[in-house]
C-alpha cells in the first residue's frame, strides 16, 4: 500500500475550514471554498485540530514550502543587502545540502 494510503487509513477524518463561497453563474448554485488543515484519526481529534486552528490561525500554504523556496526567498531579500562574499558563502552552504531537501516538502 502506498504511503499516502497508509496515512489516510490511519487518519481518515479530514479537517477543513470554510474560507468563502463561489456562485456558479450558470446554475446559480453556491459552492463552498475551503482549506484543508490536516487529517485526524478520530472525529474528536479533528475537532480539536479545528479548535486549535481557530484560536490561532496560521498560513496553511506556509507549511507546504520547500527548502529550495525558502532559500529563494532569503536570496531575494538578503542578498542585495550583504557583500558578494557573504552571498557566495550562503550559496555554497546551500549547495552542500542533501538534494532531497531542495525537492521534498515537509510531510
N, C-alpha and C positions, 0 to 999 in steps of 0.2 A: 504494500500500500504506500503510495507517495506520501511524503512528509506532510503536505498540506491537508490531505485527507485524514491523516492521523491526528493532526492538531484540531481539525474540525470535529472529529469524533470525540476528542477529549473536552472540547469547548463548543457544544452545539448551540449555545444561545448567542445570538448576535446582539450587540449593544450599539444602538444608534440614536441620533438626536435629529429632530426636525429643524432645518435651518431656513425653510421657506416653502413657498408653493408656486408652481407654474400653472398657467391656464392654457390648455390646448385650444387654439383659436378655431380649429375645425369642428371639434366636438363640444367645446365649451366646458369640458371637464377639468377639474383641478388635479394636479399631480404633485405628490409630496416630494420635496427635495430634502435629503438628509445626509449626514456624515456618519461614517462608521467609527465608533470609539474603540471597539475591540470585541473579543469573544469571551464568553464565560462558561464555566462548567455547569452552573445551576442558574435558575431564574433569579434567586436571591442574590447571588454574587453579581449577576448582570445589573440588577437594580442598584446594588452598592456601587458598582463602577460608574453608573449613570449619576448617582448622587454625588460622588467624589468629583466627577467632571463638572456638574452643575455648580458646585461650591467654588471650584477654581478652574474655569475653562482654560484650555491650552490649545495651541495650534496643532491640529491633527496632522497636517502636512509636514510640520517640522520634525515629527518623529519618524518620517519616512526618508529623510535626507541622507544622502550617501557621504562618505568621507571625501570623495572627489568634489562633490558640490560644496561642501564646507570649505575645502581648500580654494576653490574658485572664488567663493565669496570673500574669503580672507584676502586672497591675492588682489581682488578688485579694490578692496577698501584700504588695505595696509601698504601694499607695495608702492603706491605713489608717495607715501609719507616717510619711507625708510630709504636707506642707502642701497645702492646696487649690490654691494657685498652681502648685506643682510637678506635681500630678496633672493640672491643666489643660494644662500645658506638654507632658507626656507624651502626652495625648490629641491635642493639636494636631499634635505631631510625627507621631503615628501616622496621623492623618487626611491628612497630606500624602504618605503613601506611595502608590506605584503600586497601583491597585485589584487588579491581578493578584496582588500579594504577599499579599493577605489571603485570596485564594481558592485560589491554586495551591500545592500541596505540593511538596516537594523531589523532583526526578526522580532 
